[in-house]
Amino acid sequence: MRDFSEIAKELRESKHLTQTQLAERMWVKKSIISAYETDARPPSLDMLVKYAKEFNVSTDYLLGIDTSETIKVKGLTDAQINILNDLINEFLKNNK
């Protein structure tokens, strides 16, 4: 099971953010982000929620409990959601 430190770093790097840039976006010091990514300090519940919102993932994903990422579909029609689901399934089928 992957831990928060690994997942947090991976998410930050996937958005091409430095620790300093992420810290500014989350209103904390860079040392806090660094401590999370080196597993020197666990995140608080408040920070887990901030990470989830910042990177559009669930807290379960951040904690390594659920490995599936989420896509926000609020405001989309049922037809649009079905199209997205079909597209995702097609990608998954082609990647096997």
DSSP file (Angstrom, degrees, kcal/mol; ACC not computed):
  #  RESIDUE AA STRUCTURE BP1 BP2  ACC     N-H-->O    O-->H-N    N-H-->O    O-->H-N    TCO  KAPPA ALPHA  PHI   PSI    X-CA   Y-CA   Z-CA
    1    1 A M              0   0    0      0, 0.0     2,-0.1     0, 0.0    64,-0.1   0.000 360.0 360.0 360.0 131.2    0.0    0.0    0.0
    2    2 A R        -     0   0    0     62,-0.2     2,-0.2     1,-0.1     0, 0.0  -0.456 360.0-134.6 -75.5 150.6    1.3    3.4   -1.0
    3    3 A D     >  -     0   0    0     -2,-0.1     4,-2.1     1,-0.1     3,-0.4  -0.600  23.4-101.9-106.2 169.5    1.5    6.1    1.7
    4    4 A F  H  > S+     0   0    0      1,-0.2     4,-3.3    -2,-0.2     5,-0.3   0.863 116.2  58.8 -56.5 -40.9    0.6    9.7    1.8
    5    5 A S  H  > S+     0   0    0      1,-0.2     4,-1.9     2,-0.2    -1,-0.2   0.916 109.7  42.8 -59.4 -44.4    4.1   11.0    1.4
    6    6 A E  H  > S+     0   0    0     -3,-0.4     4,-2.2     2,-0.2    -1,-0.2   0.916 117.1  46.4 -67.0 -44.5    4.6    9.2   -1.9
    7    7 A I  H  X S+     0   0    0     -4,-2.1     4,-2.6    55,-0.2     5,-0.2   0.909 111.1  52.1 -66.2 -43.2    1.1   10.1   -3.3
    8    8 A A  H  X S+     0   0    0     -4,-3.3     4,-2.3    -5,-0.2    -1,-0.2   0.916 111.8  45.8 -61.4 -44.3    1.5   13.7   -2.3
    9    9 A K  H  X S+     0   0    0     -4,-1.9     4,-2.7    -5,-0.3     5,-0.2   0.919 112.4  51.0 -65.0 -43.3    4.8   14.1   -4.0
   10   10 A E  H  X S+     0   0    0     -4,-2.2     4,-1.9     1,-0.2    -2,-0.2   0.909 111.4  47.6 -61.1 -43.5    3.5   12.3   -7.1
   11   11 A L  H  X S+     0   0    0     -4,-2.6     4,-1.0     2,-0.2    -1,-0.2   0.919 112.3  49.2 -64.5 -43.6    0.5   14.6   -7.3
   12   12 A R  H ><>S+     0   0    0     -4,-2.3     5,-2.0     1,-0.2     3,-0.8   0.936 113.1  46.4 -61.1 -46.7    2.5   17.7   -6.9
   13   13 A E  H ><5S+     0   0    0     -4,-2.7     3,-1.5     1,-0.2    -1,-0.2   0.825 104.4  61.7 -67.5 -30.9    5.0   16.7   -9.6
   14   14 A S  H 3<5S+     0   0    0     -4,-1.9    -1,-0.2     1,-0.3    -2,-0.2   0.777 106.8  46.1 -66.3 -24.3    2.2   15.7  -11.9
   15   15 A K  T <<5S-     0   0    0     -4,-1.0    -1,-0.3    -3,-0.8    -2,-0.2   0.318 114.9-120.1 -96.5   6.1    1.0   19.4  -11.8
   16   16 A H  T < 5 +     0   0    0     -3,-1.5     2,-0.4     1,-0.2    -3,-0.2   0.881  62.6 148.8  56.2  42.6    4.6   20.6  -12.3
   17   17 A L      < -     0   0    0     -5,-2.0    -1,-0.2     4,-0.0     2,-0.1  -0.839  43.0-135.7-105.8 142.9    4.6   22.5   -9.0
   18   18 A T     >  -     0   0    0     -2,-0.4     4,-2.4     1,-0.1     5,-0.2  -0.462  32.2-107.1 -81.6 167.1    7.5   23.1   -6.7
   19   19 A Q  H  > S+     0   0    0      1,-0.2     4,-2.5     2,-0.2     5,-0.2   0.896 122.8  52.6 -61.0 -38.4    7.1   22.6   -3.0
   20   20 A T  H  > S+     0   0    0      2,-0.2     4,-2.2     1,-0.2    -1,-0.2   0.919 108.6  48.8 -63.7 -44.6    7.1   26.3   -2.6
   21   21 A Q  H  > S+     0   0    0      2,-0.2     4,-2.0     1,-0.2    -2,-0.2   0.918 113.3  46.8 -63.1 -43.4    4.4   26.9   -5.2
   22   22 A L  H  X S+     0   0    0     -4,-2.4     4,-1.8     1,-0.2    -2,-0.2   0.919 109.9  53.8 -64.9 -42.1    2.2   24.2   -3.6
   23   23 A A  H  X>S+     0   0    0     -4,-2.5     5,-2.4     1,-0.2     4,-0.6   0.909 108.6  49.6 -58.3 -42.7    2.8   25.7   -0.2
   24   24 A E  H ><5S+     0   0    0     -4,-2.2     3,-0.7     1,-0.2    -1,-0.2   0.904 110.4  50.0 -63.5 -41.2    1.7   29.1   -1.4
   25   25 A R  H 3<5S+     0   0    0     -4,-2.0    -1,-0.2     1,-0.2    -2,-0.2   0.800 116.6  41.7 -66.7 -28.5   -1.5   27.7   -3.0
   26   26 A M  H 3<5S-     0   0    0     -4,-1.8    -1,-0.2     2,-0.1    -2,-0.2   0.353 110.3-119.6-103.1   4.8   -2.3   25.9    0.3
   27   27 A W  T <<5S+     0   0    0     -3,-0.7     2,-0.3    -4,-0.6    -3,-0.2   0.884  74.8 110.3  59.8  43.9   -1.4   28.8    2.6
   28   28 A V  S   <S-     0   0    0     -5,-2.4    -1,-0.2    -6,-0.1     2,-0.2  -0.859  73.6 -88.2-134.4 172.4    1.3   26.9    4.5
   29   29 A K    >>  -     0   0    0     -2,-0.3     3,-1.2     1,-0.1     4,-1.2  -0.503  34.4-117.8 -80.0 153.3    5.1   27.0    4.7
   30   30 A K  H 3> S+     0   0    0      1,-0.3     4,-2.6     2,-0.2     5,-0.2   0.842 113.1  65.0 -57.4 -35.5    7.3   25.0    2.3
   31   31 A S  H 3> S+     0   0    0      1,-0.2     4,-2.2     2,-0.2    -1,-0.3   0.806  97.3  55.1 -61.8 -29.1    8.7   23.1    5.2
   32   32 A I  H <> S+     0   0    0     -3,-1.2     4,-2.1     2,-0.2    -1,-0.2   0.939 109.1  46.1 -67.5 -47.1    5.2   21.6    5.9
   33   33 A I  H  X S+     0   0    0     -4,-1.2     4,-2.3     1,-0.2    -2,-0.2   0.920 113.5  50.3 -61.0 -43.7    5.0   20.3    2.3
   34   34 A S  H  X S+     0   0    0     -4,-2.6     4,-1.5     1,-0.2     6,-0.3   0.903 108.3  52.3 -60.9 -42.1    8.5   18.9    2.5
   35   35 A A  H  <>S+     0   0    0     -4,-2.2     5,-2.1     1,-0.2     6,-1.5   0.873 110.2  48.9 -64.1 -37.5    7.7   17.2    5.8
   36   36 A Y  H ><5S+     0   0    0     -4,-2.1     3,-1.0     1,-0.2    -1,-0.2   0.926 111.8  48.5 -65.3 -44.0    4.7   15.5    4.3
   37   37 A E  H 3<5S+     0   0    0     -4,-2.3    -2,-0.2     1,-0.3    -1,-0.2   0.702 113.6  45.7 -74.6 -19.5    6.6   14.3    1.3
   38   38 A T  T 3<5S-     0   0    0     -4,-1.5    -1,-0.3    -5,-0.2    -2,-0.2   0.334 111.1-119.0-101.4   6.1    9.5   12.9    3.3
   39   39 A D  T < 5S+     0   0    0     -3,-1.0    -3,-0.2    -4,-0.2    -4,-0.1   0.749  78.7 126.2  63.2  25.8    7.1   11.2    5.7
   40   40 A A  S   <S+     0   0    0     -5,-2.1    -4,-0.2     1,-0.3    -5,-0.1   0.670  77.0  21.6 -83.2 -17.9    8.5   13.3    8.6
   41   41 A R  S    S-     0   0    0     -6,-1.5    -1,-0.3    -9,-0.1    -2,-0.2  -0.978  77.0-129.5-151.2 132.8    5.0   14.5    9.5
   42   42 A P        -     0   0    0      0, 0.0     2,-0.1     0, 0.0    -6,-0.1  -0.549  35.2-107.8 -79.9 150.8    1.5   13.2    8.9
   43   43 A P        -     0   0    0      0, 0.0     2,-0.1     0, 0.0   -39,-0.0  -0.465  29.1-120.4 -75.8 149.0   -1.0   15.6    7.4
   44   44 A S     >  -     0   0    0     -2,-0.1     4,-2.2     1,-0.1     5,-0.2  -0.341  31.1-103.6 -75.7 168.1   -3.9   16.9    9.6
   45   45 A L  H  > S+     0   0    0      1,-0.2     4,-2.1     2,-0.2     5,-0.2   0.902 124.3  54.6 -59.4 -41.2   -7.5   16.2    8.6
   46   46 A D  H  > S+     0   0    0      1,-0.2     4,-2.0     2,-0.2    -1,-0.2   0.895 108.9  47.3 -59.7 -41.6   -7.7   19.8    7.4
   47   47 A M  H  > S+     0   0    0      2,-0.2     4,-2.8     1,-0.2    -1,-0.2   0.857 107.2  56.3 -71.6 -34.4   -4.6   19.3    5.1
   48   48 A L  H  X S+     0   0    0     -4,-2.2     4,-2.5     2,-0.2    -1,-0.2   0.926 109.2  47.2 -59.5 -43.3   -6.0   16.1    3.7
   49   49 A V  H  X S+     0   0    0     -4,-2.1     4,-2.4     2,-0.2    -2,-0.2   0.905 111.0  51.3 -65.4 -41.6   -9.1   17.9    2.7
   50   50 A K  H  X S+     0   0    0     -4,-2.0     4,-2.8     2,-0.2    -2,-0.2   0.922 111.6  47.5 -61.3 -43.9   -7.0   20.7    1.2
   51   51 A Y  H  X S+     0   0    0     -4,-2.8     4,-2.6     2,-0.2     6,-0.2   0.928 110.4  52.5 -61.7 -45.2   -5.0   18.2   -0.8
   52   52 A A  H  X>S+     0   0    0     -4,-2.5     5,-1.6     1,-0.2     4,-0.8   0.915 114.5  41.9 -59.1 -43.9   -8.1   16.4   -2.0
   53   53 A K  H  <5S+     0   0    0     -4,-2.4     3,-0.3     3,-0.2    -1,-0.2   0.910 114.2  51.5 -69.2 -42.6   -9.6   19.7   -3.3
   54   54 A E  H  <5S+     0   0    0     -4,-2.8    -2,-0.2     1,-0.2    -1,-0.2   0.886 122.8  29.3 -62.1 -40.6   -6.3   20.9   -4.8
   55   55 A F  H  <5S-     0   0    0     -4,-2.6    -1,-0.2    -5,-0.2    -2,-0.2   0.347 104.2-121.8-107.4   5.3   -5.7   17.8   -6.7
   56   56 A N  T  <5S+     0   0    0     -4,-0.8    14,-0.5    -3,-0.3     2,-0.3   0.915  70.4 121.1  56.6  48.1   -9.3   16.7   -7.3
   57   57 A V      < -     0   0    0     -5,-1.6    -1,-0.2    -6,-0.2     2,-0.1  -0.858  64.8 -99.4-131.1 167.6   -8.9   13.3   -5.6
   58   58 A S     >  -     0   0    0     10,-0.3     4,-1.9    -2,-0.3     5,-0.1  -0.469  26.6-119.6 -84.1 160.3  -10.6   11.6   -2.7
   59   59 A T  H  > S+     0   0    0      1,-0.2     4,-1.9     2,-0.2     6,-0.2   0.843 117.0  59.2 -66.7 -31.7   -9.1   11.5    0.8
   60   60 A D  H  4>S+     0   0    0      2,-0.2     5,-2.3     1,-0.2     6,-1.1   0.900 104.5  50.0 -61.1 -39.8   -9.2    7.7    0.5
   61   61 A Y  H >45S+     0   0    0      1,-0.2     3,-1.4     4,-0.2    -2,-0.2   0.931 109.3  51.2 -63.1 -45.0   -6.9    8.0   -2.6
   62   62 A L  H 3<5S+     0   0    0     -4,-1.9   -55,-0.2     1,-0.3    -1,-0.2   0.837 110.7  48.9 -61.5 -32.9   -4.5   10.3   -0.6
   63   63 A L  T 3<5S-     0   0    0     -4,-1.9    -1,-0.3    -5,-0.1    -2,-0.2   0.452 115.7-114.7 -87.8  -0.2   -4.3    7.7    2.2
   64   64 A G  T < 5S+     0   0    0     -3,-1.4   -62,-0.2    -4,-0.4    -3,-0.2   0.610  87.1 113.7  79.8  11.2   -3.7    4.9   -0.2
   65   65 A I  S   <S+     0   0    0     -5,-2.3     2,-0.5     1,-0.3    -4,-0.2   0.897  79.7  32.3 -80.5 -43.6   -7.0    3.2    0.6
   66   66 A D        -     0   0    0     -6,-1.1    -2,-0.3     1,-0.1    -1,-0.3  -0.970  64.2-166.2-118.5 123.2   -8.6    3.6   -2.8
   67   67 A T        +     0   0    0     -2,-0.5     2,-0.4    -3,-0.1    -1,-0.1   0.487  59.9  98.0 -89.1  -2.1   -6.3    3.6   -5.9
   68   68 A S        -     0   0    0      1,-0.0   -10,-0.3   -11,-0.0     2,-0.2  -0.714  65.7-141.0 -90.4 135.8   -8.9    5.0   -8.3
   69   69 A E        -     0   0    0     -2,-0.4     2,-0.3   -12,-0.1   -12,-0.1  -0.507  17.7-130.3 -85.7 161.5   -8.8    8.7   -9.1
   70   70 A T        -     0   0    0    -14,-0.5     2,-0.4    -2,-0.2    -1,-0.0  -0.792   7.2-149.7-113.9 156.7  -12.0   10.7   -9.4
   71   71 A I        -     0   0    0     -2,-0.3     2,-0.4   -14,-0.0   -14,-0.1  -0.994  24.0-124.0-121.9 128.9  -13.3   13.1  -12.1
   72   72 A K        +     0   0    0     -2,-0.4    -2,-0.0     1,-0.1     0, 0.0  -0.583  33.2 169.9 -73.1 127.9  -15.6   15.9  -11.1
   73   73 A V    >   +     0   0    0     -2,-0.4     3,-2.4     3,-0.1    -1,-0.1   0.271  24.3 137.8-121.4   7.9  -18.8   15.7  -13.1
   74   74 A K  T 3  S+     0   0    0      1,-0.3     3,-0.1     0, 0.0    -2,-0.0  -0.337  74.5  21.9 -57.7 131.4  -20.9   18.2  -11.3
   75   75 A G  T 3  S+     0   0    0      1,-0.4    -1,-0.3    -2,-0.0     2,-0.2   0.309  97.4 117.4  92.7  -8.8  -22.8   20.4  -13.8
   76   76 A L    <   -     0   0    0     -3,-2.4    -1,-0.4     1,-0.1     2,-0.1  -0.619  66.0-116.3 -89.1 152.5  -22.5   17.8  -16.6
   77   77 A T     >  -     0   0    0     -2,-0.2     4,-2.3    -3,-0.1     5,-0.2  -0.366  27.8-107.8 -77.9 164.9  -25.6   16.2  -18.1
   78   78 A D  H  > S+     0   0    0      1,-0.2     4,-2.4     2,-0.2     5,-0.2   0.889 122.2  54.0 -59.4 -39.0  -26.3   12.5  -17.9
   79   79 A A  H  > S+     0   0    0      1,-0.2     4,-2.0     2,-0.2    -1,-0.2   0.903 108.6  48.1 -63.1 -41.4  -25.4   12.2  -21.6
   80   80 A Q  H  > S+     0   0    0      2,-0.2     4,-2.2     1,-0.2    -1,-0.2   0.892 110.9  50.7 -66.6 -39.6  -22.1   13.9  -21.0
   81   81 A I  H  X S+     0   0    0     -4,-2.3     4,-2.5     1,-0.2    -2,-0.2   0.901 109.3  51.4 -64.2 -40.9  -21.3   11.7  -18.1
   82   82 A N  H  X S+     0   0    0     -4,-2.4     4,-2.6     2,-0.2    -2,-0.2   0.901 108.3  51.6 -62.8 -40.7  -22.1    8.6  -20.2
   83   83 A I  H  X S+     0   0    0     -4,-2.0     4,-2.4     2,-0.2    -2,-0.2   0.925 110.4  48.5 -61.1 -44.9  -19.8    9.8  -22.9
   84   84 A L  H  X S+     0   0    0     -4,-2.2     4,-2.6     2,-0.2    -2,-0.2   0.924 111.3  49.8 -61.7 -44.6  -16.9   10.3  -20.4
   85   85 A N  H  X S+     0   0    0     -4,-2.5     4,-2.5     1,-0.2    -2,-0.2   0.913 111.1  49.4 -60.9 -42.9  -17.6    6.8  -18.9
   86   86 A D  H  X S+     0   0    0     -4,-2.6     4,-2.2     2,-0.2    -1,-0.2   0.914 111.6  49.2 -62.0 -42.6  -17.5    5.3  -22.4
   87   87 A L  H  X S+     0   0    0     -4,-2.4     4,-2.3     2,-0.2    -2,-0.2   0.916 111.5  48.3 -63.8 -44.6  -14.2    7.1  -23.2
   88   88 A I  H  X S+     0   0    0     -4,-2.6     4,-2.6     1,-0.2    -2,-0.2   0.921 111.4  50.2 -62.1 -44.6  -12.6    5.9  -20.0
   89   89 A N  H  X S+     0   0    0     -4,-2.5     4,-2.4     1,-0.2    -1,-0.2   0.885 109.3  51.9 -62.2 -38.4  -13.7    2.3  -20.6
   90   90 A E  H  X S+     0   0    0     -4,-2.2     4,-2.2     2,-0.2    -1,-0.2   0.917 110.3  48.1 -64.1 -43.8  -12.3    2.5  -24.1
   91   91 A F  H  X S+     0   0    0     -4,-2.3     4,-1.4     2,-0.2    -2,-0.2   0.925 112.4  49.2 -61.2 -44.9   -8.9    3.7  -22.8
   92   92 A L  H  < S+     0   0    0     -4,-2.6     4,-0.4     1,-0.2     3,-0.2   0.901 110.5  50.3 -62.7 -41.1   -8.8    1.0  -20.2
   93   93 A K  H >< S+     0   0    0     -4,-2.4     3,-0.9     1,-0.2    -1,-0.2   0.900 111.5  48.1 -63.3 -41.6   -9.7   -1.7  -22.7
   94   94 A N  H 3< S+     0   0    0     -4,-2.2    -1,-0.2     1,-0.2    -2,-0.2   0.714 107.1  57.2 -73.4 -20.6   -6.9   -0.5  -25.1
   95   95 A N  T 3<        0   0    0     -4,-1.4    -1,-0.2    -3,-0.2    -2,-0.2   0.457 360.0 360.0 -90.1  -0.9   -4.3   -0.4  -22.2
   96   96 A K    <         0   0    0     -3,-0.9    -1,-0.2    -4,-0.4    -2,-0.1   0.493 360.0 360.0 -79.3 360.0   -4.8   -4.0  -21.3
